[in-house]
Amino acid sequence: SARRNGADLAELTENVERALVTWLPERFCTAIFATLDLSTGVFSWANCAHPAPLLIRRQRLVEAALERTPELPLGLDGVVADTTPRAVHRVTLEPGDQVLLYTDGVTEAHDSEGRMFGLERFADFVIRAASADEPAPETLRRLIHDILDHQRGGFTDDATIMLLEWTPGGAVRGHL
């Protein structure tokens, strides 16, 4: 409802948290709320206990570009009562920049010997696919299969991945 009524990210996050505390007071959840202004390239996000999004520019990971201190998960006691709104971060993307959002179940997927899939392997996979002009849906499909193979065919934690690219002027390239 808040989104449909034009709420900004801070209001949207607060509304979701209030609903969670009201309807499921014994529960909490992690989340990331994000928007991309298609005309300006301003990417905004509120991070509630998720890994920081990754910024890929010119087929290279920009180290720590979107690194911010994550806030507590939604629904934890005392957070809603706090008068300080959750932080909303903003960065202006350059044309062609990609933002990769993911849950920790992706990078923390582990093989039979306990080795994690890892952030470096995850980012490298996406960067190599983008360099080869592979379409994003195919990249993510192959990536999920690679993670599943690494973890012997199943997930022990949620594994969610979202890849977006800002292309000003509405031009859509083949790998969006």
C-alpha positions in Angstrom: 0.0 0.0 0.0 2.8 2.4 0.9 4.6 1.8 -2.4 1.4 2.4 -4.4 0.8 5.6 -2.4 4.2 7.0 -3.4 6.1 6.4 -0.2 9.8 6.9 -0.3 12.2 4.1 0.8 12.4 5.3 4.4 8.6 5.3 4.7 8.2 2.0 2.9 10.7 0.3 5.2 9.0 1.8 8.2 5.6 0.6 7.0 6.8 -2.9 6.4 8.5 -3.1 9.8 5.4 -1.8 11.6 3.3 -4.4 9.8 5.7 -7.2 10.7 5.8 -6.1 14.4 2.0 -5.8 14.5 1.1 -9.1 12.7 4.1 -11.3 13.6 5.6 -9.8 16.7 7.7 -12.9 17.5 9.4 -12.9 14.0 12.0 -10.9 12.2 13.3 -10.8 8.6 16.1 -9.5 6.6 15.4 -7.3 3.6 16.8 -4.8 1.2 14.6 -2.1 -0.3 15.9 -0.4 -3.5 14.9 2.0 -6.2 16.6 3.1 -9.4 15.6 6.5 -10.9 15.8 5.6 -14.6 16.2 9.2 -15.7 19.1 10.2 -13.4 20.7 6.8 -12.5 20.4 7.4 -8.8 20.3 4.0 -7.1 18.9 4.2 -3.5 18.7 1.4 -1.0 17.9 0.6 2.7 19.7 -2.5 3.9 18.2 -4.4 6.8 20.8 -7.1 7.5 21.7 -8.2 4.0 25.1 -8.2 2.4 26.0 -4.9 0.6 25.0 -4.7 -3.0 27.9 -5.0 -5.5 28.7 -2.4 -8.1 30.1 -3.6 -11.4 31.5 -0.9 -13.7 33.1 -1.6 -17.1 33.2 -5.4 -16.3 35.1 -4.8 -13.0 33.9 -5.0 -9.4 34.3 -1.6 -7.8 35.6 -2.7 -4.4 33.4 -1.5 -1.5 31.5 1.1 -3.6 28.2 0.3 -2.1 29.5 -1.0 1.3 27.6 0.6 4.1 26.9 -0.7 7.6 23.8 -2.9 7.4 21.1 -2.2 9.9 19.3 -4.7 12.0 16.7 -7.1 10.5 13.1 -5.9 10.4 11.0 -6.7 13.4 13.5 -6.8 16.2 12.3 -5.4 19.5 12.9 -1.7 20.0 13.7 -0.9 16.4 10.2 0.3 15.5 10.0 2.3 18.7 13.2 4.1 17.9 12.5 7.5 16.4 15.5 7.3 14.0 14.5 6.2 10.6 16.5 3.5 8.8 19.3 4.8 6.7 18.7 5.2 3.0 21.9 5.2 0.9 22.2 6.8 -2.5 24.8 6.6 -5.3 24.6 7.9 -8.9 25.4 5.2 -11.4 27.3 5.6 -14.6 25.7 4.4 -17.9 26.1 0.6 -18.2 26.7 0.2 -14.4 25.3 -3.0 -13.0 24.2 -3.5 -9.4 24.2 -7.1 -8.0 21.9 -7.7 -5.0 22.1 -11.1 -3.2 21.5 -12.9 0.0 24.2 -14.5 2.1 22.9 -18.0 1.1 24.6 -17.4 -2.2 28.1 -16.7 -1.0 27.9 -18.9 2.0 26.8 -22.0 0.1 29.4 -24.7 1.0 30.7 -27.9 -0.5 31.1 -31.2 1.2 34.5 -30.0 2.6 33.0 -26.8 4.1 34.5 -24.5 1.5 32.1 -21.6 0.8 31.2 -20.5 -2.7 32.5 -17.0 -1.8 32.1 -13.5 -2.8 35.0 -13.4 -5.2 33.8 -16.4 -7.1 30.3 -15.0 -7.2 31.3 -11.6 -8.5 33.8 -13.1 -11.0 31.1 -15.3 -12.4 28.8 -12.4 -13.2 31.7 -10.2 -14.5 32.9 -12.9 -16.9 29.3 -13.4 -18.2 28.8 -9.6 -18.7 32.1 -9.4 -20.6 30.9 -12.1 -22.9 27.6 -10.2 -23.5 25.7 -13.1 -22.0 22.0 -12.2 -21.3 21.3 -11.6 -17.6 18.6 -14.3 -17.3 21.1 -16.9 -18.7 23.9 -15.6 -16.4 21.7 -16.0 -13.4 20.4 -19.4 -14.5 23.9 -20.7 -14.9 25.0 -19.1 -11.7 22.3 -20.7 -9.7 23.2 -24.1 -11.2 26.8 -23.5 -10.3 25.9 -22.7 -6.7 23.6 -25.8 -6.6 26.5 -28.0 -7.9 28.9 -26.5 -5.4 26.4 -27.3 -2.6 25.6 -30.8 -3.8 22.2 -30.0 -5.3 20.4 -28.1 -2.5 20.4 -25.0 -0.5 20.6 -24.8 3.3 19.8 -21.1 3.3 17.8 -18.7 1.1 19.6 -17.9 -2.1 18.3 -14.8 -4.0 20.1 -12.9 -6.7 19.0 -9.8 -8.6 21.0 -8.1 -11.3 20.1 -4.7 -12.7 21.8 -2.4 -15.2 21.3 1.3 -15.7 21.1 2.2 -19.4 20.0 5.9 -19.7 17.6 6.9 -22.4 15.8 3.6 -22.3 18.2 1.8 -24.7 18.0 -1.9 -23.8 21.1 -4.0 -24.6 20.9 -7.7 -25.2 22.1 -8.7 -21.7 19.7 -6.8 -19.5 
